[in-house]
Amino acid sequence: MPADRAAGRVGPGLPGGRGGPLVRRCPPERASDGEPEWVGGGEPEWVGGGEPEWVGGGEPEWVGDGEPKRASDGEEVAAMSPAQDVAALTRAASDAADRALADVDLDRAVAAIERLGRVALASMLDALRRRGLFTAPGDRHTVQEVLTRAHVVPEHRGLIRRWLTVLTREGLLAEDGGWLCATPGAAEATGPALDRAWAWIGTEWRAAMGAALTIEYARRNAERLPDLMTGAVPAFMLLFPEGGMRLARALYRESVTARYQHGAVAALVAEIARRRRPEQGPERRPEQGPERRPERGPEGRPERGPEGRPERGPERGPEGRPERGPEGRPERGPERGPEGRPVQGSERGPVRILEVGAGTGATTEAVLPALDGVAADYLYTDVSRYFLDRARERLRDRAWVRFARLDIDADPGPQGYAPGSFDVVVGGGVLNAARDTDASVRWLAGLLAPGGWLVLSEPTVEEYWVMTSLAFMMADPGDGRAETGATFLTLDQWHAVLDRAGLRRAVTLPGAGHPLERLGHRVFAATTGDGPGAVSPDLAQL
């Protein structure tokens, strides 16, 4: 375990972490003078009977200021300061994420992901050569000439401009006075050499990840890039061949970044839920009436696909990426919440969890088992009926999971979602597909109850293989990405988005020095900071 990630551990761990529960078995003595006052009255009862045993030996040390408080089962738990509480939450999520990678050779997996990026770059140049560009030494073209001669349709011109930018930055093209030309070694990256590179990365990816459907999908897109540029082949047909979800499901589950994010998000949601409703019994679940299907959304909005991404509109990389269902665009009617009325919840009762852009359910499948023992009301939403219908079938045995339509590119109020209705809002790689991330995050923040939490996983660096595949399903953004010409917001831009939404940043993973850090896939947890579980502004630096 890297030393920087070991620092800041609070107590022996949290449920799901290493070293047992964060519970101290303490004698009936107060930090200050006087007699102890047990929460709930009565005498202390030691777990397992007998005398208390200190974790690690020695005398008890309270994690925070104040006096010990008893949990509902009679154990004493030490109150933690907000900073310590968030440090413990971070540790629990980090430990859970690392456990998800326990059987993975991380160095090999990271190297495979980075090699895939280089192969995708070569595939960009190869696609341009197949359109008659940069075919001979000395060939020079302007950006506009590239777009015209390659017959790039208007909706993909922004993407191909980004291709030219990264090809120049990575040394496959050179720029001179507004003209672009291939560099001397560029030809060696295309043709037979490119075929060998794809074969190699397929073998290496399978060895590192245990499967290679991601490579199958990426290579299939690379082979069809000239047709994708011209619009002759719709990108969603390559993601959902024959209407199936085999490739889409793999994209959001197969890679080490996806596994890490799922583990971290699941631990964060579970720990936050337990802290929000500590009084709930372990087996209580909300009673559910017969499920009714929600109404469809406003006319003309695109369908979303895996992880909630829009079809040919905004879409992104793994764990929340591109989207749209193969069935095409849904008919639209007045937008409503589940069961045809505004989504609301009481301040007491089950923890109210909303997942947006749930898509293929990759994040859901990690979070739901982590909520065992928690009284929860889980609302699974997506813009596409294709994903909602399939999720209903897969999750039919979980009566506490409901389903509804929600478009992250529109105000949730008119769609039937009331302000302050949820304790936790979860998004697995979906918000990078929003047209205006600021607006979408602001709307989601408005759905949080006091002290509520927004938990997200998002890519924060350019992914070249995404630029040759999923990016063809993304609409041009209207936020900070429009200024930088990038596919994804950077880490600093994401922090700014959360700040502008009035949220307090508490968790950002992986931490500095982690093997996955340089890949740029991040997990964020931010809170309204004005209710149970509130944190102070300085926690943004933890």
N, C-alpha and C positions, 0 to 999 in steps of 0.2 A: 504494500500500500504506500503510495507516495507520501512523504512526510507532510507536505502541505495539506493533504487531505485528512491526515490523522489529526492535525492540529484543530483545536476547537471542539473536540468531542465533548459532549456534556453527559456525564454519568456513563454507565456501562452500555447504553444504547437504547433504542426504542423498539417496540414490537416490529419484528421483521428485520432488525439489525443484528449486529453481533453482540454477544455478551448478555443477552437476557433483557427483560423489561426495565424501563426507566422508573423503578420503584425502589425506595429505600425503606427497609424495615427498621423502624426507629423506636427507642424506649420512650416512655411517656415523660419526656423532659423537654422543656421549652428553651429556645435560645436565650430568652430573657428570664428574669426572675418570675416566680409565681407558679401556680399549678397549671397543668396542661388543660386545654379545652378542646375536646375532640369534636370535629365536625360531625353533626348528627347525634352527638351525645354518646354516653356509654363509655365503656372501657376499651382500650385497644385490644385487638385480637391478632396475634402473630400468624402469618400464613404458614400452615403446616404445624402450628403449635410450637411450644418450647420458647427458648430465648431467641432474641433477634441475632441475625448474623450479618455483619457489614460486608458489602461487596468490596472485595479487595482487602478486608481486614481494617482494624483501627476503629477510631471513633467516627460517628456520623458527621458529615458536613452538609449543611443545607445548600442546595444548588442555587437558590435565590434568597432574597431577604424574607423576613417574616417567619411564620410558624408553620410547623408541619400540618398538613391537612389529610384527613383520611379519605381514601377512595371508597366507593360504594361497597366493596367487598371486605372492608375492615383494615386494609393496609394503609399505611401512611405514605403520602407522597409529598415531596418537597416542592414548594412553589418555586417557579423559575421566573427570572426576569424576562422581558420580551426578547432581548438579545440572545439570552441563553436558550430560550424556547425555539427561536428561529435557527440557531446553530444546531440544536438537536434535530429539528425537522430536516435541515440540510443533510446532516449526517445520516439520518434514516434513509433519505432518498438516494444519497450517494452509495450507501452500502447495498441497497436493494438493486440499484442499477449495475453495480459491479458484480453482484451475484448472478445477474442474468448473463454475464459474460464469462462465468467461471471456467467454462470448458473451451474457451476460444483463445487461439494464439493471436493476441491483439496486434503485435508488430506485423505479423503476416497479413492480417485482415486489413489493417490501415494501409499497408503497402499495396494491396490489391485494389482498394478503393482509389488510391492516388493513381495507380496505373490505368484504371478504367478512365479516369479523367483525361490522361494523355492520349489514350486510344480514341476517345471521343473527339478530341481536338483534331487529330489526324483525319477522322471521318468527316469533319466539317470541310476541311480543305479538299478532301477527295470528292465530296458532293459538288463543290464548286467546279472542280476540274471536269466532272462528268457533265456539267452544264456548259462546258466550253471555255472556262475561265482559268487563267494561270496554268495553261497546258504546256508552255514552252519557256525556256529561259529568256528573261527580258520582257515577258508579257506584263503589261501594266494596265491597270484599270482604276477608275474612280469608284467611289462607293455607289454613286447613282448608276454607273454603268454595270456594276455587279448586280444590282437589284433588277435592272432592266433586262440584261441578257440572261439572267437566271429565271426570268418570268416569276419573280416572287410576288405573291398576292399581297394586297395592302395590309391584311391583318398580320402578316408574318414579317413585314419589312423591319419593324423594330427589333425583332429577334435576330434577323440576319445582320443587321448593323452591329448588334452585340457580338455576333460571331467574328466579324471583321476586327472588332476592337480586341477581343481576347486572342485571336490568331496573331495579331500584331504584337500584343504584349508578350505572348509566349514564344515569339521568334520564328513562327512559320511564315508570316508575311512581314514585309518591311514597308514603311511609309516614307515617301519623299515628295514634298510639295503638293500634297493632295492626291498623289498617285500611290497605288498599292501594287507590290510585286512579290512573288514567291521568293523566299530565301534559298540559297544554294542547296541546303539539305532537305528542303520541303518535299521534293519528289520521292525521297527515300522513305517517307512516312506513308505513302499511298500505294495503291496497287497491291501486288503480292505481299509486300511487307505488312500492309494493313491487315490482310487476311490472316497472316501468321500471328499478328498481335492479338486479333480477336480470338483465335484458337487458344493462345497462351492464357489470356485473361479468363477465359471460360474455365480452363482447368484449374488455374490458381484460385479463382473465386470459389469454386466448388470445394476445394481443399480447405479454404479458410472459413467459409460460411456454412458448409454442409449441403448446399444446394446452389444452383446457378440459373434460376428462372429470371433473375434480374438481368443477367448477361444475355440470355435468350431474347428478352424484350429489347434491351438496348441495341443489340446487334441487328435485330429485325428493323428497328427504326433507322439505324445507320444505313442499311441497304436501301431504304425507301426515301432517304432525305431529298433527292431531287423532286420526287412526287409530293412530298410533304410541303416543300417550299412553294410549289405551284398550286397547292390545294387539290391536286388530283386524288390524293388519298387523305381522308379525314384521320387525324391522329388517334381519335378514340377507337377506331376500328383495330388499330394495332395493340391497344391496351386491353380491349375486350373482344378478342377474336371469337367470332360466332356467338357473340353475346355472353361469353363466359367470363368468370372472374378469377381464373387460375393465375394469370400473370399479375393482375391488379392486387390480389391478396399477397402474392409473394413480395411485391415491391415494398410493402409497408410492414413486413415481418422478417425478411431474410437477412438484412445487413446487420452488422454490429451496432451501427448508429441507431437503427430502429429498435433493437433489443434493449439497448441502454436507455433510450428515451421511454420506452414502455415501462421498464422497471422503475425508473425515477418517478414518472407521472403517477403510476399506480400507488407507490409508497406515499407520495405527497398527498394525493387525494384521500387515501385511507387514514393517514395520521391527522390531517386537518379535520376529517369527518369525526374521528373519535374525540378530538378536542372540542369540536363544536357542540357535540351532544354527549358529554360524559355520563349523563344520567340515564341514557337509554340502556335497556337490557339487551343482552347479546343476541337474543333470537327474535326481537320484535321487528316485524316488517309491516309497512302500511298495507291495509286491506285495499285490494284493487277491485273495482267493478269491471264489467265487461269492457274490453277495449274497443274504442271507436277510432276510425281513421280520421286524421285531420284533413281539413280542406287544403286545396292546392294554393300556390302562391300567385302573385300578381302576374299579369299577362306579359309574356315576352322575356322573362328571366331565364338564364341558361340553367340546364340541369347540371347537377354536380356529380362527380364520380368519387373515387377512392379518397377517403379522408376529407370529404366534403369539397373537393375542388370542382370548379365549374368546368364544363365540357371543353369548349375550345377557348373559353375565357380563362380567367386567372387560374393557374394551376401550378403546382409546385412539386418539389422533390420529395423523396421518401418521407414517410410518416406523416402524411397529411398532404399529399401532393395533388396532382392534376386531377381533373375530374369531369365527371359527367357520366350518366348511365348510357349504355349502348342503345337503349330504346329510343333516344332522341328527346326532344323537349316536351315537358308535360303540358297538359292543358292547364290554364291558370284560372283560378277563381278567386274570390276574396280570401285573403290570408287569415288563418285562424290558428289558435293554439290547440293543444290536444282536447279532444272531446268538444270542439266547437266553441270554446269559451276562453277568456283570458287565463293564462297560466298564472296561478297564484299559490301561495302556501302560507301556512301559519308560522309564527315565530317558534313554536314548539313542535314537537313531533319529529318525524324522520328528517334526517339531513337531506336537503333538497339539492340534487346535483343535476346540472345541465351539461350535456356534451354536444358541442356544435360541430358540424361537418364530420359526423361519425363515419361516413363512407363505408368502407369494407369492414369496419369494426375492429381494426387492429388494436387501437388504444382501448376500446371497450373491453376486449377480451383479456387485457392485462388488469384493468381497473376493477372489474366486477368481482373476481375472486379475492382481491385484496380487501374488499368491503365485507367479507364474511364476518359476522358478529356485530355488524353496524346496522342500525335501523336506517335505511336509506330509501329515498324515492328518486329513481334515476330516469331522467328523460333523455332519450337517444334521438337526436335530430340530424337532419340532412336536408338539402334542397331537392334531392332526387328521390322519387318514389321507388326507383329501381333498387336503391340501397335500403330504403326503409322496409320494403316488402320482404327482402331477403333477411334482414335483421330480425324482423318479427318471427320468421320461421326458425332461425337459429336460436333465438333467445326465448322461445315460447314457454320454457319451463321456469323462467324467472318472472314471477308475477309482479315484482316490484320495479320492473323495467317497463317504461312506457315509450311511445314513439310519436313523433310529430315532425312536421315540416318547418324548417327555419332557414331563411336565406340570410347569410352574414353580410350581404351587400345591401341590405335594406333595414330600416329601423324596425326593431322587434316589436315595438308597441302596436302599430297597425296590424302586425301579424298575430296578435293575441297574447303577447307576453308582457306581463305587468312588471313595472319597476320593483326592485328589491325582492324578487320572487325566489332567488336561489342563494344557497350558502356557498356553493362551489360551481364555477363554470370551467369546463375542460375543453381544450382544443388541441387535437393531435395533428400538427402540421397543416392546418387548414387556413390560418389567417394570412399566410404568404400568398394565398390565392385571392384574397380580397382585392377589390379595385382600389379602395382607399383604406389602408390598414388603420389609420388614425380614427376614422369614423367607425369602423367595425369594432375596434377595441373600446372606444368610448361607449358604444351601444351596449356591449357586453358588460362593461363595468357598471352601467346603469341597472342591469338586472341583478346585481349582487345586493344581498341584505347587508346591514351594518356588520363590519368585521368579516365580510365574505372574501373569498379567494378566487383569483383567476390563475389557472394552471395551464401552461402552454408548452408545446414543443415545436421548434421552428429551425430551419436552416438559416445560417447567417453569413455564408460565403457562397460565391458562385460555384455551381456544380456543372462541369462541362457536359457530362452525360445527360443531365436533365435538359440542357440547352439543345440537345439533339433528339429529344423525345418528348417528355412531359410538357416542356415549354411551348410546344405547338398547340397546347390546349389552354394556354393562359392569355388573358386579355391584357392589353397595355394598362399598366397601373397609373393611378392618379395621385400617388403619394411620393415619399422620398426616393423611391426607385426610379421615378420619371426623371429626377434630377441627376442621378448617378448612372442611368442606363443599365442598371443591374437587374438580375432576376429576383434577388432576395435583398431584404433589408440587412444591413450590417448589425453587429452586436450593439454598437453605440446608437444606431438608429432605433433598434428595438427598445433599448432603455429609455430613449426619448419618447417613444410612443406610449409606453407605460406611464411615464411621468406626466405627459400631457393629458392622459385619461384620468388623472387624479389618484392613481394607484401608488402604493408604496412597494418598491421592489424588495423582496426578501430573499429569494433563492435564484441563483443562476448556476447551472451545471452543464457540462463538467467543469471542475475547477482548474485553476492554472496548474500546468504540469501533468494533467491527465493525458494518457495516450491518445484519447479521442479529441482532445481540445482543438487541435489544428484542423480537424475536419469541419468544424464550425456548426455542428448540429447541437442546439441548445435546448435546455429545459428551463422555463421561467415560472416562478410563483410570485404573485404580487397580491396585496390585500388592500381593501378600502381603508383599513387602519382605524375604523371608528366604531368598533364593537368587540364582541368576544374574539379573542385571538389577535387583537390589534397589535401593531408593532410601531416602533418609533421611526422617524424619518431616516436616522443614521443607519438603519438596517440595510439600506440599498447597497452598502459597501461590503456586506458579509459574503 
